[in-house]
């Protein structure tokens, strides 16, 4: 049971570079989420997709774009990375009741 | 919007009970959760409680909900070194209570176990 799989696990970028964080779930869940975790800040919601074909902004969407490619996959794109986007990024999915299943995270450093 | 508050650190002796507290602001929160995060790992759901419940027990874990005071607690009995982690309180209130619009997390409580 893979659950929620995130790639890559680690990434270092230079300011201004772009990259896409990938997330896939094999639990047939409808809803998927991207969070960022910063020291002392807990987790903050960046974007979410309540169902295939829909995406909505969360608390901190600026500087990010998302694509719900199909029911399984939800990607997060940084078009022009900034040092303020250095963080740990978590993808999650849920079928309902708010019980979210998390991936292991992507640790991103922007220099 | 919703705000969820937790103390940042809790230190307990091995074998004692740990009580981690959380307060939330939105009285329409319908589901409340406790997640555990070990170093370098993602978040693991420990337990959850619906807003129409006062208490839920699951092996060593006891969750108490005081809706009047908007206070949630997690008690871990017989705390072991393996319980050392960050514990997050989270709430949801969206879409049929299913939280389809995401969870609101507290900043997390670091549980430190003393031998």
gemmi code that builds the backbone of each chain (N, CA, C; Angstrom):
import gemmi

chains = {
    "A": [
        ("UNK", (0.835, -1.196, 0.000), (0.000, 0.000, 0.000), (0.870, 1.245, 0.000)),
        ("UNK", (0.943, 1.942, -1.161), (1.794, 3.110, -1.243), (1.148, 4.296, -0.547)),
        ("UNK", (-0.166, 4.463, -0.645), (-0.823, 5.602, -0.008), (-0.623, 6.856, -0.836)),
        ("UNK", (0.052, 7.857, -0.241), (0.331, 9.124, -0.909), (1.839, 9.189, -1.165)),
        ("UNK", (2.211, 9.343, -2.432), (3.614, 9.353, -2.819), (3.994, 10.722, -3.360)),
        ("UNK", (5.050, 11.295, -2.803), (5.535, 12.597, -3.248), (6.931, 12.454, -3.852)),
        ("UNK", (7.149, 13.173, -4.938), (8.492, 13.247, -5.518), (8.780, 14.688, -5.939)),
        ("UNK", (10.034, 15.149, -5.812), (11.145, 14.439, -5.174), (11.062, 14.548, -3.651)),
        ("UNK", (11.962, 13.891, -2.955), (12.018, 14.000, -1.496), (12.805, 15.235, -1.070)),
        ("UNK", (13.816, 15.590, -1.847), (14.647, 16.755, -1.553), (14.896, 17.517, -2.851)),
        ("UNK", (15.010, 18.835, -2.739), (15.324, 19.641, -3.921), (15.976, 20.934, -3.474)),
        ("UNK", (17.018, 21.341, -4.204), (17.640, 22.645, -3.984), (17.495, 23.431, -5.283)),
        ("UNK", (16.979, 24.635, -5.174), (16.791, 25.499, -6.333), (17.523, 26.812, -6.134)),
        ("UNK", (17.824, 27.473, -7.246), (18.307, 28.839, -7.174), (17.113, 29.767, -7.353)),
        ("UNK", (17.223, 30.953, -6.779), (16.161, 31.943, -6.926), (15.844, 32.156, -8.401)),
        ("UNK", (14.535, 32.120, -8.721), (14.094, 32.332, -10.087), (13.877, 31.057, -10.882)),
        ("UNK", (14.407, 29.935, -10.412), (14.184, 28.675, -11.108), (12.751, 28.195, -10.875)),
        ("UNK", (12.312, 27.315, -11.768), (10.972, 26.755, -11.622), (11.078, 25.256, -11.381)),
        ("UNK", (10.034, 24.717, -10.758), (9.970, 23.273, -10.589), (8.542, 22.852, -10.251)),
        ("UNK", (8.294, 21.581, -10.454), (6.991, 21.010, -10.146), (7.153, 19.891, -9.139)),
        ("UNK", (6.380, 19.954, -8.062), (6.326, 18.891, -7.076), (5.172, 17.967, -7.451)),
        ("UNK", (5.478, 16.674, -7.444), (4.487, 15.698, -7.872), (3.873, 14.980, -6.665)),
        ("UNK", (2.609, 14.655, -6.791), (1.917, 13.907, -5.747), (0.949, 12.940, -6.403)),
        ("UNK", (0.939, 11.703, -5.932), (-0.002, 10.713, -6.438), (-0.530, 9.890, -5.276)),
        ("UNK", (-1.832, 9.567, -5.343), (-2.434, 8.714, -4.304), (-3.134, 7.538, -4.979)),
        ("UNK", (-3.067, 6.393, -4.301), (-3.649, 5.181, -4.881), (-4.836, 4.682, -4.065)),
        ("UNK", (-5.484, 5.604, -3.330), (-6.599, 5.224, -2.463), (-7.950, 5.603, -3.053)),
        ("UNK", (-7.950, 6.075, -4.303), (-9.188, 6.473, -4.986), (-9.906, 7.617, -4.257)),
        ("UNK", (-9.113, 8.492, -3.625), (-9.699, 9.613, -2.902), (-10.111, 10.733, -3.849)),
        ("UNK", (-11.191, 11.415, -3.483), (-11.656, 12.524, -4.318), (-10.853, 13.802, -4.099)),
        ("UNK", (-10.520, 14.092, -2.842), (-9.937, 15.393, -2.505), (-8.439, 15.278, -2.237)),
        ("UNK", (-7.701, 16.297, -2.720), (-6.251, 16.324, -2.514), (-5.821, 17.731, -2.124)),
        ("UNK", (-4.686, 17.816, -1.427), (-4.261, 19.073, -0.809), (-2.746, 19.239, -0.901)),
        ("UNK", (-2.330, 20.507, -0.920), (-0.927, 20.837, -0.730), (-0.802, 21.783, 0.460)),
        ("UNK", (0.099, 21.401, 1.392), (0.406, 22.221, 2.552), (1.895, 22.548, 2.536)),
        ("UNK", (2.257, 23.616, 3.221), (3.651, 23.862, 3.530), (3.823, 23.922, 5.040)),
        ("UNK", (4.975, 23.444, 5.491), (5.265, 23.439, 6.919), (6.543, 24.212, 7.169)),
        ("UNK", (6.439, 25.259, 7.964), (7.575, 26.083, 8.327), (7.773, 26.021, 9.831)),
        ("UNK", (9.013, 26.132, 10.297), (9.270, 26.042, 11.741), (8.426, 27.057, 12.507)),
        ("UNK", (7.760, 26.573, 13.553), (6.961, 27.443, 14.391), (5.655, 27.908, 13.764)),
        ("UNK", (5.351, 27.432, 12.544), (4.132, 27.904, 11.865), (3.105, 26.810, 11.669)),
        ("UNK", (3.427, 25.591, 11.993), (2.491, 24.509, 11.715), (2.341, 24.298, 10.225)),
        ("UNK", (1.246, 23.703, 9.815), (0.973, 23.463, 8.396), (-0.022, 24.488, 7.893)),
        ("UNK", (0.243, 25.020, 6.717), (-0.673, 25.975, 6.115), (-1.083, 25.476, 4.739)),
        ("UNK", (-2.355, 25.608, 4.428), (-2.899, 25.096, 3.180), (-2.569, 26.031, 2.032)),
        ("UNK", (-1.983, 25.474, 0.969), (-1.618, 26.277, -0.200), (-2.761, 26.242, -1.221)),
        ("UNK", (-3.103, 25.068, -1.671), (-4.193, 24.837, -2.626), (-4.829, 23.495, -2.288)),
        ("UNK", (-6.067, 23.345, -2.751), (-6.694, 22.052, -2.632), (-7.569, 21.785, -3.853)),
        ("UNK", (-7.901, 20.511, -4.005), (-8.769, 20.078, -5.097), (-9.830, 19.170, -4.488)),
        ("UNK", (-11.037, 19.691, -4.387), (-12.101, 18.927, -3.734), (-12.507, 17.711, -4.571)),
        ("UNK", (-12.342, 17.815, -5.873), (-12.652, 16.689, -6.749), (-11.893, 16.887, -8.054)),
        ("UNK", (-11.832, 15.829, -8.849), (-11.148, 15.918, -10.130), (-11.754, 17.041, -10.967)),
        ("UNK", (-10.888, 17.892, -11.509), (-11.358, 18.977, -12.356), (-11.560, 20.289, -11.637)),
        ("UNK", (-11.397, 20.301, -10.296), (-11.558, 21.558, -9.547), (-10.330, 21.821, -8.691)),
        ("UNK", (-9.972, 23.086, -8.571), (-8.918, 23.484, -7.642), (-9.323, 24.802, -6.991)),
        ("UNK", (-8.872, 25.011, -5.763), (-9.204, 26.230, -5.026), (-8.019, 26.670, -4.192)),
        ("UNK", (-7.946, 27.985, -3.960), (-6.864, 28.540, -3.163), (-7.094, 28.251, -1.687)),
        ("UNK", (-5.972, 28.042, -1.003), (-6.012, 27.908, 0.444), (-5.552, 29.193, 1.101)),
        ("UNK", (-4.859, 29.058, 2.204), (-4.443, 30.214, 3.000), (-3.275, 30.976, 2.388)),
        ("UNK", (-2.334, 30.252, 1.732), (-1.099, 30.878, 1.255), (-0.819, 30.496, -0.197)),
        ("UNK", (-1.645, 30.894, -1.166), (-1.486, 30.435, -2.551), (-0.480, 31.225, -3.401)),
        ("UNK", (-0.079, 32.427, -2.930), (0.737, 33.289, -3.786), (2.073, 32.642, -4.127)),
        ("UNK", (2.417, 32.665, -5.422), (3.680, 32.110, -5.875), (3.591, 30.662, -6.316)),
        ("UNK", (2.390, 30.099, -6.250), (2.190, 28.683, -6.593), (1.051, 28.526, -7.602)),
        ("UNK", (1.147, 27.450, -8.376), (0.036, 27.000, -9.211), (-0.113, 25.500, -9.032)),
        ("UNK", (-1.316, 25.014, -9.299), (-1.559, 23.576, -9.152), (-2.277, 23.045, -10.380)),
        ("UNK", (-2.159, 21.724, -10.544), (-2.889, 21.024, -11.602), (-3.394, 19.710, -11.032)),
        ("UNK", (-4.702, 19.486, -11.190), (-5.245, 18.164, -10.842), (-5.298, 17.394, -12.148)),
        ("UNK", (-4.280, 16.620, -12.359), (-4.074, 15.978, -13.656), (-5.125, 14.904, -13.916)),
        ("UNK", (-5.494, 14.194, -12.894), (-6.523, 13.160, -12.951), (-6.893, 12.872, -11.500)),
        ("UNK", (-7.676, 11.840, -11.253), (-8.100, 11.609, -9.882), (-6.912, 11.275, -8.979)),
        ("UNK", (-5.898, 10.662, -9.493), (-4.762, 10.209, -8.703), (-3.728, 11.298, -8.426)),
        ("UNK", (-3.540, 12.222, -9.352), (-2.369, 13.085, -9.310), (-2.709, 14.567, -9.135)),
        ("UNK", (-1.922, 15.219, -8.292), (-2.129, 16.643, -7.997), (-0.749, 17.258, -7.862)),
        ("UNK", (-0.382, 18.143, -8.795), (0.963, 18.692, -8.796), (0.968, 20.150, -8.346)),
        ("UNK", (2.094, 20.561, -7.800), (2.292, 21.932, -7.310), (3.474, 22.525, -8.052)),
        ("UNK", (3.280, 23.694, -8.657), (4.338, 24.293, -9.457), (4.778, 25.624, -8.863)),
        ("UNK", (6.080, 25.792, -8.791), (6.683, 27.074, -8.435), (7.251, 27.659, -9.725)),
        ("UNK", (6.685, 28.732, -10.202), (7.110, 29.289, -11.495), (8.445, 30.016, -11.385)),
        ("UNK", (8.653, 30.746, -10.310), (9.883, 31.506, -10.106), (10.198, 31.464, -8.613)),
        ("UNK", (10.997, 30.480, -8.232), (11.198, 30.210, -6.808), (11.865, 31.380, -6.093)),
        ("UNK", (11.443, 31.593, -4.854), (11.998, 32.641, -3.992), (12.460, 32.006, -2.686)),
        ("UNK", (13.455, 32.614, -2.008), (13.923, 32.059, -0.731), (12.801, 31.866, 0.286)),
        ("UNK", (11.756, 32.701, 0.212), (10.628, 32.577, 1.147), (9.842, 31.283, 0.930)),
        ("UNK", (10.105, 30.601, -0.173), (9.418, 29.340, -0.448), (10.220, 28.133, 0.036)),
        ("UNK", (11.341, 28.381, 0.699), (12.057, 27.303, 1.377), (11.160, 26.752, 2.469)),
        ("UNK", (10.870, 25.453, 2.398), (9.895, 24.872, 3.310), (9.850, 23.363, 3.101)),
        ("UNK", (9.034, 22.728, 3.883), (8.707, 21.319, 3.648), (7.279, 21.277, 3.122)),
        ("UNK", (7.091, 20.636, 1.994), (5.785, 20.605, 1.343), (5.164, 19.219, 1.507)),
        ("UNK", (3.927, 19.216, 1.947), (3.197, 17.965, 2.128), (1.967, 17.938, 1.245)),
        ("UNK", (1.774, 16.785, 0.639), (0.562, 16.495, -0.104), (-0.298, 15.579, 0.753)),
        ("UNK", (-1.608, 15.732, 0.655), (-2.524, 14.889, 1.422), (-3.750, 14.581, 0.583)),
        ("UNK", (-4.460, 13.538, 0.959), (-5.705, 13.218, 0.262), (-6.724, 12.714, 1.273)),
        ("UNK", (-8.002, 12.798, 0.902), (-9.061, 12.322, 1.774), (-10.256, 11.859, 0.957)),
        ("UNK", (-10.953, 10.877, 1.490), (-12.210, 10.455, 0.880), (-13.383, 11.127, 1.577)),
        ("UNK", (-13.137, 11.634, 2.782), (-14.204, 12.302, 3.518), (-13.905, 12.283, 4.995)),
        ("UNK", (-14.788, 12.894, 5.754), (-14.672, 12.983, 7.206), (-13.411, 13.712, 7.649)),
        ("UNK", (-12.754, 14.401, 6.706), (-11.576, 15.170, 7.071), (-10.379, 14.340, 7.448)),
        ("UNK", (-10.456, 13.041, 7.359), (-9.305, 12.215, 7.719), (-8.356, 12.238, 6.541)),
        ("UNK", (-7.311, 13.017, 6.694), (-6.376, 13.198, 5.595), (-5.159, 12.300, 5.770)),
        ("UNK", (-4.727, 11.756, 4.667), (-3.537, 10.903, 4.632), (-2.425, 11.681, 3.953)),
        ("UNK", (-1.269, 11.716, 4.612), (-0.187, 12.563, 4.160), (0.935, 11.766, 3.509)),
        ("UNK", (1.591, 12.424, 2.528), (2.829, 11.895, 1.997), (3.980, 12.200, 2.946)),
        ("UNK", (5.167, 11.724, 2.581), (6.346, 11.887, 3.445), (6.971, 13.260, 3.336)),
        ("UNK", (6.556, 14.061, 2.344), (7.044, 15.422, 2.259), (8.156, 15.618, 1.240)),
        ("UNK", (8.262, 16.852, 0.760), (9.365, 17.285, -0.104), (10.060, 18.441, 0.598)),
        ("UNK", (11.352, 18.282, 0.850), (12.129, 19.332, 1.512), (12.787, 20.181, 0.453)),
        ("UNK", (12.358, 21.439, 0.367), (12.809, 22.344, -0.686), (13.616, 23.481, -0.087)),
        ("UNK", (14.790, 23.706, -0.658), (15.607, 24.869, -0.287), (15.787, 25.742, -1.515)),
        ("UNK", (15.523, 27.038, -1.343), (15.716, 27.996, -2.435), (16.826, 28.946, -2.010)),
        ("UNK", (17.912, 28.940, -2.790), (19.088, 29.733, -2.413), (19.093, 31.087, -3.121)),
    ],
    "B": [
        ("UNK", (-11.032, 33.735, 10.090), (-10.987, 32.304, 9.916), (-10.680, 31.591, 11.207)),
        ("UNK", (-10.644, 30.285, 11.127), (-10.382, 29.443, 12.293), (-8.965, 29.644, 12.790)),
        ("UNK", (-8.791, 29.590, 14.099), (-7.481, 29.645, 14.714), (-7.389, 28.488, 15.701)),
        ("UNK", (-6.289, 27.768, 15.646), (-6.075, 26.628, 16.537), (-4.781, 26.875, 17.292)),
        ("UNK", (-4.838, 26.813, 18.617), (-3.687, 27.145, 19.452), (-3.254, 25.947, 20.287)),
        ("UNK", (-1.943, 25.756, 20.379), (-1.372, 24.703, 21.217), (-0.125, 25.265, 21.881)),
        ("UNK", (0.228, 24.703, 23.030), (1.508, 25.049, 23.624), (2.608, 24.360, 22.808)),
        ("UNK", (3.802, 24.936, 22.802), (4.843, 24.453, 21.896), (5.603, 23.239, 22.427)),
        ("UNK", (5.720, 23.131, 23.742), (6.531, 22.039, 24.302), (5.818, 21.418, 25.500)),
        ("UNK", (6.043, 20.118, 25.677), (5.598, 19.407, 26.877), (6.661, 18.365, 27.200)),
        ("UNK", (7.119, 18.366, 28.455), (8.125, 17.402, 28.892), (7.516, 16.514, 29.971)),
        ("UNK", (7.631, 15.199, 29.793), (7.086, 14.256, 30.777), (8.099, 13.145, 31.014)),
        ("UNK", (7.946, 12.475, 32.158), (8.800, 11.324, 32.454), (8.208, 10.075, 31.817)),
        ("UNK", (9.097, 9.211, 31.374), (8.663, 7.931, 30.817), (7.792, 7.201, 31.836)),
        ("UNK", (6.668, 6.692, 31.372), (5.740, 5.980, 32.242), (4.613, 6.848, 32.781)),
        ("UNK", (4.814, 8.161, 32.783), (3.745, 9.077, 33.226), (2.746, 9.276, 32.099)),
        ("UNK", (1.646, 9.961, 32.417), (0.679, 10.345, 31.386), (1.053, 11.710, 30.816)),
        ("UNK", (0.837, 11.862, 29.534), (1.040, 13.150, 28.856), (-0.331, 13.714, 28.514)),
        ("UNK", (-0.508, 15.004, 28.736), (-1.754, 15.660, 28.340), (-1.399, 16.859, 27.470)),
        ("UNK", (-1.821, 16.796, 26.222), (-1.553, 17.872, 25.264), (-2.862, 18.605, 25.022)),
        ("UNK", (-2.823, 19.910, 25.174), (-4.038, 20.722, 25.083), (-4.093, 21.549, 23.806)),
        ("UNK", (-5.309, 21.869, 23.412), (-5.545, 22.613, 22.173), (-6.810, 23.432, 22.347)),
        ("UNK", (-6.811, 24.666, 21.863), (-8.032, 25.462, 21.831), (-8.298, 25.898, 20.395)),
        ("UNK", (-9.564, 26.047, 20.063), (-9.929, 26.460, 18.718), (-10.975, 27.551, 18.824)),
        ("UNK", (-11.144, 28.304, 17.747), (-12.001, 29.477, 17.836), (-13.358, 29.304, 17.163)),
        ("UNK", (-13.444, 28.424, 16.170), (-14.674, 28.342, 15.382), (-15.618, 27.307, 15.986)),
        ("UNK", (-16.724, 27.775, 16.520), (-17.654, 26.856, 17.178), (-18.346, 25.932, 16.186)),
        ("UNK", (-18.239, 26.248, 14.886), (-18.849, 25.356, 13.896), (-17.918, 24.239, 13.470)),
        ("UNK", (-16.724, 24.175, 14.083), (-15.827, 23.052, 13.783), (-16.557, 21.750, 14.068)),
        ("UNK", (-16.601, 20.900, 13.088), (-17.396, 19.687, 13.254), (-16.554, 18.467, 13.556)),
        ("UNK", (-15.306, 18.493, 13.143), (-14.410, 17.369, 13.386), (-13.084, 17.910, 13.909)),
        ("UNK", (-12.525, 17.206, 14.868), (-11.233, 17.611, 15.442), (-10.318, 16.410, 15.455)),
        ("UNK", (-9.063, 16.648, 15.165), (-8.123, 15.556, 14.919), (-6.831, 15.760, 15.701)),
        ("UNK", (-6.166, 14.659, 15.953), (-4.797, 14.684, 16.459), (-3.919, 13.917, 15.488)),
        ("UNK", (-2.874, 14.608, 15.023), (-1.881, 13.990, 14.153), (-0.548, 13.953, 14.883)),
        ("UNK", (0.273, 12.947, 14.542), (1.613, 12.791, 15.114), (2.629, 12.890, 13.987)),
        ("UNK", (3.715, 13.639, 14.241), (4.786, 13.741, 13.255), (6.109, 13.394, 13.912)),
        ("UNK", (6.720, 12.330, 13.438), (8.051, 11.960, 13.907), (9.089, 12.676, 13.043)),
        ("UNK", (10.313, 12.826, 13.537), (11.331, 13.593, 12.800), (11.514, 13.106, 11.370)),
        ("UNK", (11.462, 14.049, 10.424), (11.695, 13.727, 9.015), (10.571, 12.993, 8.333)),
        ("UNK", (9.441, 12.860, 8.994), (8.344, 12.076, 8.424), (7.127, 12.957, 8.173)),
        ("UNK", (6.143, 12.383, 7.497), (4.887, 13.062, 7.284), (4.015, 12.977, 8.520)),
        ("UNK", (2.760, 13.365, 8.394), (1.836, 13.356, 9.512), (1.018, 12.076, 9.510)),
        ("UNK", (0.873, 11.511, 10.700), (0.133, 10.269, 10.869), (-1.094, 10.557, 11.729)),
        ("UNK", (-2.270, 10.197, 11.237), (-3.480, 10.408, 12.022), (-3.461, 9.493, 13.240)),
        ("UNK", (-3.615, 10.101, 14.433), (-3.680, 9.315, 15.664), (-5.111, 8.971, 16.016)),
        ("UNK", (-5.947, 10.003, 16.049), (-7.333, 9.817, 16.430), (-8.121, 11.061, 16.049)),
        ("UNK", (-9.436, 10.958, 16.113), (-10.281, 12.100, 15.795), (-11.550, 11.998, 16.631)),
        ("UNK", (-12.267, 13.105, 16.715), (-13.506, 13.124, 17.473), (-14.502, 14.021, 16.768)),
        ("UNK", (-15.749, 13.604, 16.739), (-16.797, 14.427, 16.147), (-17.291, 15.414, 17.198)),
        ("UNK", (-17.836, 16.518, 16.761), (-18.217, 17.583, 17.696), (-19.400, 17.201, 18.576)),
        ("UNK", (-20.106, 16.117, 18.233), (-21.233, 15.696, 19.077), (-20.796, 14.696, 20.144)),
        ("UNK", (-19.483, 14.512, 20.292), (-18.930, 13.610, 21.295), (-18.178, 14.416, 22.345)),
        ("UNK", (-18.114, 13.872, 23.561), (-17.344, 14.515, 24.629), (-16.010, 13.818, 24.852)),
        ("UNK", (-15.981, 12.515, 24.579), (-14.793, 11.752, 24.878), (-14.664, 10.594, 23.894)),
        ("UNK", (-13.425, 10.252, 23.618), (-13.168, 9.069, 22.806), (-11.901, 8.413, 23.332)),
        ("UNK", (-11.960, 7.092, 23.512), (-10.796, 6.374, 24.020), (-10.362, 5.343, 22.998)),
        ("UNK", (-9.059, 5.251, 22.797), (-8.506, 4.301, 21.842), (-7.183, 3.825, 22.408)),
        ("UNK", (-7.209, 2.673, 23.066), (-6.029, 2.075, 23.708), (-5.404, 3.078, 24.674)),
        ("UNK", (-4.179, 3.533, 24.467), (-3.540, 4.453, 25.417), (-3.971, 5.898, 25.221)),
        ("UNK", (-4.763, 6.164, 24.208), (-5.142, 7.532, 23.877), (-6.553, 7.855, 24.352)),
        ("UNK", (-6.709, 9.027, 24.994), (-8.026, 9.512, 25.388), (-8.154, 10.942, 24.895)),
        ("UNK", (-9.205, 11.213, 24.151), (-9.476, 12.562, 23.669), (-10.673, 13.101, 24.426)),
        ("UNK", (-10.525, 14.318, 24.948), (-11.625, 14.995, 25.624), (-11.956, 16.275, 24.869)),
        ("UNK", (-13.248, 16.508, 24.657), (-13.700, 17.699, 23.962), (-14.658, 18.474, 24.846)),
        ("UNK", (-14.328, 19.725, 25.091), (-15.204, 20.640, 25.827), (-15.662, 21.698, 24.833)),
        ("UNK", (-16.867, 21.508, 24.309), (-17.341, 22.403, 23.247), (-17.621, 23.797, 23.772)),
        ("UNK", (-18.053, 23.882, 25.011), (-18.385, 25.197, 25.588), (-17.126, 26.067, 25.622)),
        ("UNK", (-16.008, 25.470, 26.050), (-14.757, 26.221, 26.141), (-13.919, 26.112, 24.875)),
        ("UNK", (-14.378, 25.360, 23.895), (-13.638, 25.118, 22.651), (-12.235, 24.604, 22.974)),
        ("UNK", (-12.196, 23.556, 23.766), (-10.948, 23.007, 24.257), (-10.906, 21.512, 23.970)),
        ("UNK", (-9.797, 21.090, 23.419), (-9.570, 19.690, 23.062), (-8.289, 19.232, 23.751)),
        ("UNK", (-8.293, 18.022, 24.272), (-7.063, 17.504, 24.867), (-6.819, 16.072, 24.411)),
        ("UNK", (-5.535, 15.722, 24.411), (-5.107, 14.358, 24.085), (-4.293, 13.842, 25.258)),
        ("UNK", (-4.751, 12.757, 25.862), (-4.014, 12.136, 26.950), (-3.389, 10.852, 26.443)),
        ("UNK", (-2.079, 10.725, 26.677), (-1.367, 9.496, 26.331), (-0.974, 8.832, 27.635)),
        ("UNK", (-1.530, 7.668, 27.897), (-1.201, 6.951, 29.130), (0.127, 6.208, 28.967)),
        ("UNK", (0.850, 6.067, 30.100), (2.089, 5.283, 30.117), (3.005, 5.710, 28.958)),
        ("UNK", (3.386, 6.969, 28.964), (4.171, 7.526, 27.855), (5.502, 6.797, 27.695)),
        ("UNK", (5.817, 6.443, 26.449), (7.035, 5.726, 26.134), (7.952, 6.591, 25.269)),
        ("UNK", (9.215, 6.174, 25.141), (10.149, 6.964, 24.333), (9.694, 7.052, 22.886)),
        ("UNK", (8.988, 6.048, 22.409), (8.475, 6.069, 21.045), (7.376, 7.088, 20.815)),
        ("UNK", (6.873, 7.666, 21.907), (5.847, 8.709, 21.774), (6.463, 10.076, 21.530)),
        ("UNK", (7.777, 10.157, 21.589), (8.453, 11.434, 21.361), (8.225, 11.875, 19.916)),
        ("UNK", (7.574, 13.034, 19.739), (7.183, 13.499, 18.402), (6.560, 14.879, 18.550)),
        ("UNK", (6.113, 15.418, 17.425), (5.305, 16.636, 17.443), (3.854, 16.222, 17.245)),
        ("UNK", (2.968, 16.760, 18.064), (1.551, 16.421, 17.990), (0.774, 17.653, 17.532)),
        ("UNK", (0.011, 17.464, 16.477), (-0.770, 18.564, 15.906), (-2.252, 18.350, 16.158)),
        ("UNK", (-2.879, 19.390, 16.608), (-4.319, 19.460, 16.697), (-4.813, 20.088, 15.391)),
        ("UNK", (-5.945, 19.608, 14.857), (-6.471, 20.171, 13.614), (-7.992, 20.135, 13.644)),
        ("UNK", (-8.598, 21.067, 12.927), (-10.057, 21.105, 12.872), (-10.523, 21.231, 11.430)),
        ("UNK", (-11.747, 20.798, 11.187), (-12.343, 20.986, 9.866), (-13.809, 21.314, 10.046)),
        ("UNK", (-14.374, 22.003, 9.076), (-15.779, 22.379, 9.174), (-16.410, 22.541, 7.803)),
        ("UNK", (-15.680, 22.160, 6.760), (-16.203, 22.397, 5.428), (-17.073, 21.265, 4.924)),
        ("UNK", (-17.560, 21.413, 3.753), (-18.170, 20.425, 2.876), (-18.666, 19.170, 3.571)),
        ("UNK", (-19.887, 19.189, 4.018), (-20.507, 18.042, 4.672), (-19.679, 17.551, 5.838)),
        ("UNK", (-18.908, 18.454, 6.453), (-18.077, 18.029, 7.563), (-16.908, 17.189, 7.127)),
        ("UNK", (-16.786, 17.005, 5.831), (-15.732, 16.119, 5.363), (-14.400, 16.800, 5.227)),
        ("UNK", (-14.395, 18.102, 5.493), (-13.116, 18.805, 5.446), (-12.546, 18.887, 4.053)),
        ("UNK", (-13.400, 18.876, 3.019), (-12.877, 18.904, 1.664), (-12.142, 20.193, 1.380)),
        ("UNK", (-12.401, 21.228, 2.196), (-11.666, 22.470, 1.978), (-10.446, 22.567, 2.874)),
        ("UNK", (-9.983, 21.471, 3.396), (-8.718, 21.463, 4.113), (-8.876, 21.560, 5.620)),
        ("UNK", (-7.818, 21.248, 6.320), (-7.795, 21.310, 7.775), (-7.051, 22.554, 8.224)),
        ("UNK", (-7.412, 23.048, 9.403), (-6.659, 24.117, 10.051), (-5.857, 23.485, 11.175)),
        ("UNK", (-4.550, 23.664, 11.143), (-3.660, 23.027, 12.103), (-3.167, 24.016, 13.146)),
        ("UNK", (-2.952, 23.516, 14.347), (-2.181, 24.259, 15.327), (-0.704, 24.187, 14.964)),
        ("UNK", (0.131, 24.902, 15.718), (1.556, 24.935, 15.403), (2.294, 23.675, 15.864)),
        ("UNK", (1.630, 22.840, 16.639), (2.242, 21.589, 17.069), (2.862, 21.681, 18.452)),
        ("UNK", (2.760, 20.598, 19.207), (3.364, 20.490, 20.545), (4.460, 19.444, 20.490)),
        ("UNK", (5.692, 19.854, 20.839), (6.806, 18.917, 20.890), (6.726, 18.158, 22.211)),
        ("UNK", (6.534, 16.854, 22.151), (6.486, 16.029, 23.355), (7.879, 15.460, 23.601)),
        ("UNK", (8.442, 15.820, 24.760), (9.802, 15.395, 25.120), (9.685, 14.407, 26.266)),
        ("UNK", (10.315, 13.254, 26.109), (10.227, 12.205, 27.124), (11.528, 12.150, 27.899)),
        ("UNK", (11.404, 12.268, 29.212), (12.591, 12.167, 30.070), (12.684, 10.746, 30.610)),
        ("UNK", (13.883, 10.186, 30.645), (14.029, 8.797, 31.150), (13.745, 8.705, 32.649)),
    ],
}
model = gemmi.Model(1)
for chain_id, residues in chains.items():
    chain = gemmi.Chain(chain_id)
    for i, (resn, *xyz) in enumerate(residues, 1):
        res = gemmi.Residue()
        res.name, res.seqid = resn, gemmi.SeqId(i, " ")
        for name, pos in zip(("N", "CA", "C"), xyz):
            atom = gemmi.Atom()
            atom.name, atom.element = name, gemmi.Element(name[0])
            atom.pos, atom.b_iso = gemmi.Position(*pos), 0.0
            res.add_atom(atom)
        chain.add_residue(res)
    model.add_chain(chain)
structure = gemmi.Structure()
structure.add_model(model)
structure.setup_entities()
